[in-house]
Amino acid sequence: MLSFKTDKNGDGHKLALEEQKMADIAKYAEDIYYSERYSDDEYEYRHVAVPEGLRKYLPNPPRLMTEDEWRGMGVRQSPGWEHYLVHEPEPHVLLFKREKDYQLKYPMGAPPQALHLRKA
């Protein structure tokens, strides 16, 4: 059981929830399923299945997640992946795509304009 001090703004509750999320990610990280990559002429794809112990951290109602959000749930993959589709029957299966040959085209991890935006 988590114990914490609550201040008048309720920040202690937020802290406890974040601590629980971090504990759950550590516990279930090995259970995250990563498919093999598959591709068409333009993109490579993969899907990632979030284990039951982490599903409570998925957006509800289901929606596309930012990179910070899916990485914040413990999903680990190389740069360039975009969460591009929500499969309504199975919102715990995250569908990702990225430009084909991304790592060859962008060995520094991002297109030049994306690197420029990060520094700003």
N, C-alpha and C positions, 0 to 999 in steps of 0.2 A: 504494500500500500504506500502511495506517495504522501508525504507530508510536506507542508509548505506554509509560509507566513503569507497572509493575504493583506495587502495594503488597501487603502480606501478606494483605489481605482480598480481593484480586482485584477491587477497585474500578476499576482501570485497564481491565480487560476490559469492564466495564459501560459505562465512559465511551467506549471505542472503538466499541462496538455502537451507542450513542446517537449518536455522531458520524456513523457510517455511515448510520444511519436518517435523520438530518437532511440528509445529502448526497443520499441517494436521494429524499427528499421534494422537495428543491430541483430535482433532475434530472427527476423524473417528474410534478411538480405540473400542468404544462400538459396532460398526457395523461389526467388524471382526467376521465371523461365524466359530465356532469350532464344528466339527461333534462329535458324540459319538465315543468312541473307539470301534474297532472291531479287531478280531484276527484270526490267524491260529495257527498251532502247534509251530511255531518258533517266530513270531513277532506279535506285536499289531500295529494297523494302525489308522490313523485319517486323515481327510482332513480339510484344513482351507481355507475359501474363503475370499480373500482380497476385501474390498469394492472399489467401483469405484474411490472414492477420494484418494485412496492410490496406485492405479494401476500404475500410472506414475513412481513410484519408483521401480517397478519390473525390473529385468534385461531385456534388449532388445538387441539382440534376447533372447528368454527365455532360461534359463539354471538352473541347480541346484544351490541353494544358500547355503552359509555357515550358521552356527548357528548365528554368529554375524550379518550377513546380514538380515536374517528373523526376528531376535529379534530387529534389528535396524529399522524395518518397523512397529514395534508395536505388533508383534505376541508374545503372552505370553503362555508358557506351561512349564510343569515340565521338569526336565533334561532327557537327553537321546534320544530325538527325532532327527531324521535325515531327511532332505528333500531329498527324494530318487527318485522322478519321476516327470517329467514335462509332463503334459497332454496337448499336443499341441493345441487342440481345445479350451481349457480353461486354459491358463497359469496363470490366477489369482486364480486358485484353486491349492493350494500347498498340495502335497501328502507327508505325513510323516510316518515313521515307527520307531520302536525301539524294542529291545529285549523284548520278553515276560517276564512278571514279573520283569521288570527292577527295579522298586522301592523297591521290596522285596530283590532282589539280591544286590543292591547297595544303601543302605539307606543313604550313605553320598553324593549321587547324581552322582557319576561317578565310573567306574571300577577303581581298584587300579592303573593300569598303566596310565590311563588318569589323575588321580590326580597327579601322579608323573610328568607327562609332563607339567602340568599347573604351577608347582612350578619352573621348569627349566627356 
